[in-house]
């Protein structure tokens, strides 16, 4: 019997009803600003809070994918609920959302596991985790039918993220794939403090400097709950030919709710191959 990873946060982070979810995502995409970019979109950074908070930011990045096509999407996020070493790829057949099942690209999954001992087939990190799941309805609406590889990084140590990034890049270099890092930025600081912290992350993204970003994360001078996945996707994007980082949209929860005492930051960014 096929193993399908069921939705964990439908009805909480986004609508559980398929028609309502379609309308919600399509509305967010329609309202999102148009970003004019040159070259090929090799990677994205996308936030992973509930759609009422970060859906507008996420939509700006996903709107870039209109009329683009990929062999597969490699989707990487952090583990919020389980601690484990290395990175895990879900060993089943698909992930399910209210909009349908998304098949896992098994050939790429197997190549990634062979590429690095840091990557294993495992349920670890996928049980109840929201960071990959909330990206999928956007991808379903902009790409239609697609396959993907769901990857969760457990410990976000530099050596783990280097190994994951190199494996992703080496495998992706043989195909036309999209790399997506799922990450929010700083958590629960006053508005002005959060903006200052998040601006530093954005500067590293736009400088396309993953090593600088990792150093700042390691010394806790900046925050990003998916900083490891962002590092890995930046590193992999360079391997497949990206040469530019671009912040597309930034906001935080205070901009959405008006409560600016303790906010969470959201970034949409792209890594581009500009010839």
C-alpha positions as a Markdown table, in Angstrom:
| # | Residue | x | y | z |
|---|---|---|---|---|
| 1 | Unk | 0.0 | 0.0 | 0.0 |
| 2 | Unk | 1.4 | 3.4 | -1.0 |
| 3 | Unk | 2.6 | 5.6 | 1.9 |
| 4 | Unk | 1.2 | 9.1 | 1.8 |
| 5 | Unk | 2.1 | 11.8 | 4.2 |
| 6 | Unk | -1.2 | 13.4 | 5.2 |
| 7 | Unk | -1.7 | 17.1 | 5.8 |
| 8 | Unk | -0.7 | 18.1 | 9.3 |
| 9 | Unk | -1.8 | 21.8 | 9.4 |
| 10 | Unk | -4.7 | 22.0 | 7.0 |
| 11 | Unk | -7.5 | 24.0 | 8.8 |
| 12 | Unk | -4.9 | 25.7 | 11.0 |
| 13 | Unk | -2.2 | 27.3 | 8.8 |
| 14 | Unk | -4.4 | 27.3 | 5.7 |
| 15 | Unk | -7.9 | 26.3 | 4.6 |
| 16 | Unk | -8.7 | 22.6 | 4.7 |
| 17 | Unk | -11.5 | 22.9 | 2.2 |
| 18 | Unk | -10.1 | 22.5 | -1.3 |
| 19 | Unk | -12.3 | 25.2 | -2.9 |
| 20 | Unk | -11.6 | 27.7 | -0.1 |
| 21 | Unk | -7.9 | 26.9 | -0.3 |
| 22 | Unk | -7.8 | 27.4 | -4.1 |
| 23 | Unk | -9.5 | 30.8 | -3.7 |
| 24 | Unk | -7.2 | 31.8 | -0.9 |
| 25 | Unk | -4.0 | 31.0 | -2.8 |
| 26 | Unk | -5.2 | 32.4 | -6.0 |
| 27 | Unk | -6.2 | 35.6 | -4.2 |
| 28 | Unk | -2.8 | 35.9 | -2.6 |
| 29 | Unk | -1.1 | 35.4 | -6.0 |
| 30 | Unk | -3.3 | 37.9 | -7.7 |
| 31 | Unk | -2.6 | 40.6 | -5.0 |
| 32 | Unk | 1.2 | 39.9 | -4.9 |
| 33 | Unk | 3.4 | 42.4 | -6.6 |
| 34 | Unk | 4.9 | 41.6 | -9.9 |
| 35 | Unk | 8.7 | 41.2 | -9.7 |
| 36 | Unk | 10.6 | 41.7 | -12.9 |
| 37 | Unk | 13.8 | 39.5 | -12.9 |
| 38 | Unk | 16.3 | 38.7 | -15.5 |
| 39 | Unk | 17.6 | 35.2 | -16.1 |
| 40 | Unk | 16.6 | 31.8 | -14.7 |
| 41 | Unk | 15.1 | 31.3 | -11.3 |
| 42 | Unk | 17.2 | 28.6 | -9.7 |
| 43 | Unk | 16.1 | 28.9 | -6.0 |
| 44 | Unk | 13.7 | 30.6 | -3.7 |
| 45 | Unk | 13.4 | 31.5 | 0.0 |
| 46 | Unk | 9.8 | 31.3 | 1.2 |
| 47 | Unk | 8.3 | 31.8 | 4.6 |
| 48 | Unk | 6.2 | 29.2 | 6.4 |
| 49 | Unk | 3.8 | 30.7 | 8.9 |
| 50 | Unk | 0.0 | 30.6 | 8.6 |
| 51 | Unk | -1.2 | 32.2 | 5.3 |
| 52 | Unk | -2.9 | 35.0 | 7.2 |
| 53 | Unk | 0.6 | 36.1 | 8.4 |
| 54 | Unk | 3.1 | 35.1 | 5.7 |
| 55 | Unk | 1.0 | 34.1 | 2.7 |
| 56 | Unk | 1.3 | 37.5 | 1.1 |
| 57 | Unk | 5.1 | 37.4 | 1.3 |
| 58 | Unk | 5.2 | 33.8 | 0.0 |
| 59 | Unk | 3.0 | 34.7 | -3.0 |
| 60 | Unk | 5.5 | 37.3 | -4.3 |
| 61 | Unk | 8.1 | 34.6 | -4.8 |
| 62 | Unk | 5.7 | 32.0 | -6.2 |
| 63 | Unk | 4.3 | 34.5 | -8.6 |
| 64 | Unk | 7.8 | 34.5 | -10.3 |
| 65 | Unk | 7.2 | 30.9 | -11.3 |
| 66 | Unk | 4.3 | 31.7 | -13.6 |
| 67 | Unk | 5.0 | 30.2 | -17.1 |
| 68 | Unk | 8.1 | 28.5 | -15.9 |
| 69 | Unk | 8.5 | 24.7 | -15.7 |
| 70 | Unk | 10.8 | 22.4 | -13.8 |
| 71 | Unk | 11.6 | 18.7 | -13.8 |
| 72 | Unk | 11.1 | 18.7 | -10.0 |
| 73 | Unk | 11.1 | 20.9 | -6.9 |
| 74 | Unk | 13.7 | 20.2 | -4.2 |
| 75 | Unk | 12.0 | 21.6 | -1.0 |
| 76 | Unk | 14.2 | 22.0 | 2.1 |
| 77 | Unk | 13.1 | 23.1 | 5.5 |
| 78 | Unk | 14.0 | 22.9 | 9.2 |
| 79 | Unk | 12.7 | 20.5 | 11.8 |
| 80 | Unk | 10.5 | 22.4 | 14.4 |
| 81 | Unk | 9.4 | 19.4 | 16.4 |
| 82 | Unk | 12.0 | 16.6 | 16.3 |
| 83 | Unk | 15.7 | 16.8 | 16.8 |
| 84 | Unk | 17.9 | 14.5 | 14.8 |
| 85 | Unk | 21.3 | 14.6 | 13.1 |
| 86 | Unk | 21.7 | 15.1 | 9.4 |
| 87 | Unk | 18.8 | 15.5 | 6.9 |
| 88 | Unk | 15.9 | 13.3 | 6.1 |
| 89 | Unk | 13.8 | 12.6 | 3.0 |
| 90 | Unk | 10.3 | 11.3 | 3.4 |
| 91 | Unk | 10.4 | 7.6 | 2.3 |
| 92 | Unk | 6.8 | 7.4 | 1.1 |
| 93 | Unk | 5.1 | 7.9 | -2.3 |
| 94 | Unk | 3.7 | 11.4 | -1.9 |
| 95 | Unk | 2.6 | 14.3 | 0.3 |
| 96 | Unk | -1.1 | 15.1 | 0.4 |
| 97 | Unk | -2.7 | 18.6 | 0.6 |
| 98 | Unk | -6.4 | 19.4 | 0.2 |
| 99 | Unk | -5.6 | 20.1 | -3.4 |
| 100 | Unk | -4.4 | 16.5 | -4.1 |
| 101 | Unk | -1.4 | 14.3 | -3.8 |
| 102 | Unk | 2.1 | 15.4 | -4.9 |
| 103 | Unk | 4.3 | 12.6 | -6.0 |
| 104 | Unk | 7.9 | 12.3 | -4.7 |
| 105 | Unk | 10.5 | 12.1 | -7.4 |
| 106 | Unk | 12.1 | 8.8 | -6.4 |
| 107 | Unk | 15.1 | 8.9 | -8.8 |
| 108 | Unk | 16.3 | 12.2 | -7.4 |
| 109 | Unk | 15.6 | 11.1 | -3.9 |
| 110 | Unk | 17.8 | 8.0 | -4.4 |
| 111 | Unk | 20.6 | 10.1 | -6.0 |
| 112 | Unk | 20.6 | 12.5 | -3.0 |
| 113 | Unk | 20.9 | 9.6 | -0.5 |
| 114 | Unk | 23.8 | 8.1 | -2.5 |
| 115 | Unk | 25.4 | 11.5 | -2.8 |
| 116 | Unk | 25.8 | 12.2 | 0.9 |
| 117 | Unk | 25.8 | 10.1 | 4.2 |
| 118 | Unk | 24.3 | 13.2 | 5.8 |
| 119 | Unk | 21.0 | 12.5 | 4.0 |
| 120 | Unk | 18.8 | 9.5 | 4.9 |
| 121 | Unk | 15.4 | 8.1 | 4.0 |
| 122 | Unk | 13.4 | 8.6 | 7.2 |
| 123 | Unk | 10.1 | 9.9 | 8.7 |
| 124 | Unk | 12.2 | 11.9 | 11.1 |
| 125 | Unk | 11.2 | 15.6 | 10.9 |
| 126 | Unk | 8.2 | 15.0 | 8.6 |
| 127 | Unk | 5.7 | 14.0 | 11.2 |
| 128 | Unk | 3.5 | 17.0 | 12.0 |
| 129 | Unk | 6.0 | 19.4 | 10.4 |
| 130 | Unk | 4.5 | 22.4 | 8.7 |
| 131 | Unk | 7.4 | 24.1 | 7.0 |
| 132 | Unk | 7.3 | 22.1 | 3.7 |
| 133 | Unk | 3.6 | 21.5 | 3.7 |
| 134 | Unk | 2.6 | 25.1 | 3.6 |
| 135 | Unk | 4.7 | 25.7 | 0.4 |
| 136 | Unk | 2.8 | 23.0 | -1.5 |
| 137 | Unk | -0.5 | 24.6 | -2.3 |
| 138 | Unk | 1.3 | 27.6 | -3.8 |
| 139 | Unk | 3.4 | 25.2 | -5.9 |
| 140 | Unk | 0.3 | 23.3 | -7.0 |
| 141 | Unk | -1.4 | 26.5 | -8.1 |
| 142 | Unk | 1.5 | 27.9 | -10.1 |
| 143 | Unk | 3.1 | 24.8 | -11.5 |
| 144 | Unk | 0.1 | 22.5 | -11.8 |
| 145 | Unk | 1.2 | 18.8 | -11.8 |
| 146 | Unk | 4.8 | 18.4 | -10.5 |
| 147 | Unk | 6.9 | 16.1 | -8.5 |
| 148 | Unk | 9.2 | 17.0 | -5.6 |
| 149 | Unk | 11.6 | 15.9 | -3.0 |
| 150 | Unk | 10.8 | 16.8 | 0.6 |
| 151 | Unk | 13.9 | 17.3 | 2.7 |
| 152 | Unk | 14.1 | 18.2 | 6.4 |
| 153 | Unk | 17.3 | 19.3 | 8.1 |
| 154 | Unk | 17.6 | 18.2 | 11.7 |
| 155 | Unk | 20.6 | 19.8 | 13.3 |
| 156 | Unk | 21.6 | 22.8 | 11.4 |
| 157 | Unk | 25.3 | 22.6 | 12.0 |
| 158 | Unk | 27.5 | 24.1 | 9.3 |
| 159 | Unk | 28.9 | 20.7 | 8.3 |
| 160 | Unk | 25.5 | 19.2 | 7.8 |
| 161 | Unk | 24.3 | 22.2 | 5.7 |
| 162 | Unk | 27.4 | 22.1 | 3.6 |
| 163 | Unk | 26.9 | 18.4 | 2.9 |
| 164 | Unk | 23.2 | 18.9 | 2.1 |
| 165 | Unk | 24.0 | 21.9 | -0.1 |
| 166 | Unk | 26.7 | 20.2 | -2.1 |
| 167 | Unk | 24.5 | 17.1 | -2.6 |
| 168 | Unk | 21.6 | 19.2 | -3.7 |
| 169 | Unk | 23.8 | 21.1 | -6.1 |
| 170 | Unk | 25.5 | 18.1 | -7.6 |
| 171 | Unk | 22.2 | 16.3 | -8.2 |
| 172 | Unk | 20.4 | 19.4 | -9.4 |
| 173 | Unk | 23.2 | 20.3 | -11.9 |
| 174 | Unk | 22.1 | 17.3 | -14.0 |
| 175 | Unk | 18.5 | 18.5 | -14.2 |
| 176 | Unk | 16.2 | 21.5 | -14.5 |
| 177 | Unk | 15.0 | 21.7 | -10.9 |
| 178 | Unk | 13.8 | 24.4 | -8.6 |
| 179 | Unk | 15.4 | 24.7 | -5.1 |
| 180 | Unk | 13.2 | 26.1 | -2.3 |
| 181 | Unk | 14.3 | 26.9 | 1.2 |
| 182 | Unk | 11.5 | 27.3 | 3.7 |
| 183 | Unk | 12.4 | 29.8 | 6.5 |
| 184 | Unk | 11.0 | 32.5 | 8.6 |
| 185 | Unk | 13.4 | 35.1 | 10.0 |
| 186 | Unk | 13.7 | 36.6 | 13.5 |
| 187 | Unk | 11.2 | 35.6 | 16.2 |
| 188 | Unk | 9.4 | 37.7 | 18.9 |
| 189 | Unk | 11.5 | 40.8 | 19.0 |
| 190 | Unk | 10.0 | 44.4 | 19.1 |
| 191 | Unk | 9.3 | 45.6 | 15.6 |
| 192 | Unk | 12.4 | 47.9 | 15.1 |
| 193 | Unk | 14.8 | 45.3 | 16.6 |
| 194 | Unk | 13.3 | 42.6 | 14.3 |
| 195 | Unk | 13.6 | 44.8 | 11.2 |
| 196 | Unk | 17.3 | 45.5 | 12.0 |
| 197 | Unk | 18.1 | 41.8 | 12.5 |
| 198 | Unk | 16.2 | 40.8 | 9.4 |
| 199 | Unk | 17.9 | 43.4 | 7.3 |
| 200 | Unk | 21.2 | 41.8 | 8.1 |
| 201 | Unk | 19.9 | 38.5 | 6.7 |
| 202 | Unk | 18.6 | 40.2 | 3.6 |
| 203 | Unk | 21.9 | 41.8 | 3.0 |
| 204 | Unk | 23.7 | 38.4 | 3.0 |
| 205 | Unk | 21.0 | 37.0 | 0.7 |
| 206 | Unk | 21.4 | 39.9 | -1.7 |
| 207 | Unk | 25.2 | 39.6 | -1.5 |
| 208 | Unk | 24.8 | 35.9 | -2.3 |
| 209 | Unk | 27.1 | 35.2 | 0.7 |
| 210 | Unk | 26.0 | 32.0 | 2.3 |
| 211 | Unk | 29.2 | 31.6 | 4.4 |
| 212 | Unk | 28.8 | 35.1 | 5.8 |
| 213 | Unk | 25.2 | 34.3 | 6.7 |
| 214 | Unk | 26.1 | 31.0 | 8.4 |
| 215 | Unk | 28.8 | 32.8 | 10.5 |
| 216 | Unk | 26.2 | 35.3 | 11.6 |
| 217 | Unk | 23.7 | 32.5 | 12.5 |
| 218 | Unk | 26.4 | 30.6 | 14.4 |
| 219 | Unk | 27.2 | 33.6 | 16.5 |
| 220 | Unk | 23.5 | 34.5 | 16.9 |
| 221 | Unk | 24.0 | 37.9 | 15.5 |
| 222 | Unk | 21.0 | 37.1 | 13.2 |
| 223 | Unk | 18.1 | 34.7 | 13.4 |
| 224 | Unk | 16.3 | 32.5 | 10.8 |
| 225 | Unk | 14.6 | 29.3 | 11.9 |
| 226 | Unk | 15.4 | 27.9 | 8.5 |
| 227 | Unk | 18.9 | 29.4 | 8.2 |
| 228 | Unk | 20.4 | 26.1 | 7.5 |
| 229 | Unk | 18.1 | 25.4 | 4.6 |
| 230 | Unk | 18.7 | 28.9 | 3.2 |
| 231 | Unk | 22.4 | 28.3 | 3.4 |
| 232 | Unk | 22.1 | 25.0 | 1.7 |
| 233 | Unk | 19.9 | 26.4 | -1.1 |
| 234 | Unk | 22.3 | 29.3 | -1.7 |
| 235 | Unk | 25.2 | 26.9 | -1.9 |
| 236 | Unk | 23.3 | 24.5 | -4.2 |
| 237 | Unk | 22.1 | 27.4 | -6.4 |
| 238 | Unk | 25.6 | 28.5 | -7.0 |
| 239 | Unk | 26.6 | 25.0 | -8.1 |
| 240 | Unk | 23.8 | 25.0 | -10.7 |
| 241 | Unk | 24.8 | 28.4 | -12.1 |
| 242 | Unk | 23.0 | 31.0 | -10.0 |
| 243 | Unk | 25.1 | 34.2 | -9.6 |
| 244 | Unk | 22.7 | 36.7 | -8.0 |
| 245 | Unk | 20.5 | 36.9 | -4.9 |
| 246 | Unk | 17.5 | 39.2 | -4.9 |
| 247 | Unk | 15.1 | 40.0 | -2.0 |
| 248 | Unk | 11.6 | 40.2 | -3.4 |
| 249 | Unk | 9.5 | 41.1 | -0.4 |
| 250 | Unk | 9.9 | 41.5 | 3.3 |
| 251 | Unk | 7.4 | 42.1 | 6.1 |
| 252 | Unk | 6.8 | 40.9 | 9.6 |
| 253 | Unk | 3.7 | 39.9 | 11.6 |
| 254 | Unk | 3.5 | 43.4 | 13.0 |
| 255 | Unk | 2.8 | 44.7 | 9.5 |
| 256 | Unk | -0.1 | 42.2 | 9.2 |
| 257 | Unk | -1.7 | 42.4 | 12.7 |
| 258 | Unk | -0.6 | 45.8 | 13.9 |
| 259 | Unk | 0.8 | 44.3 | 17.1 |
| 260 | Unk | 4.5 | 45.4 | 17.0 |
| 261 | Unk | 5.6 | 44.2 | 20.5 |
| 262 | Unk | 6.9 | 40.8 | 19.5 |
| 263 | Unk | 7.0 | 40.0 | 15.8 |
| 264 | Unk | 8.1 | 37.3 | 13.3 |
| 265 | Unk | 9.9 | 38.2 | 10.1 |
| 266 | Unk | 9.0 | 36.9 | 6.6 |
| 267 | Unk | 11.2 | 37.0 | 3.5 |
| 268 | Unk | 10.6 | 36.1 | -0.1 |
| 269 | Unk | 13.8 | 35.9 | -2.1 |
| 270 | Unk | 15.2 | 34.4 | -5.3 |
| 271 | Unk | 18.5 | 33.1 | -6.5 |
| 272 | Unk | 19.0 | 33.8 | -10.2 |
| 273 | Unk | 21.2 | 32.8 | -13.0 |
| 274 | Unk | 21.8 | 36.0 | -15.0 |
| 275 | Unk | 24.0 | 35.5 | -18.0 |
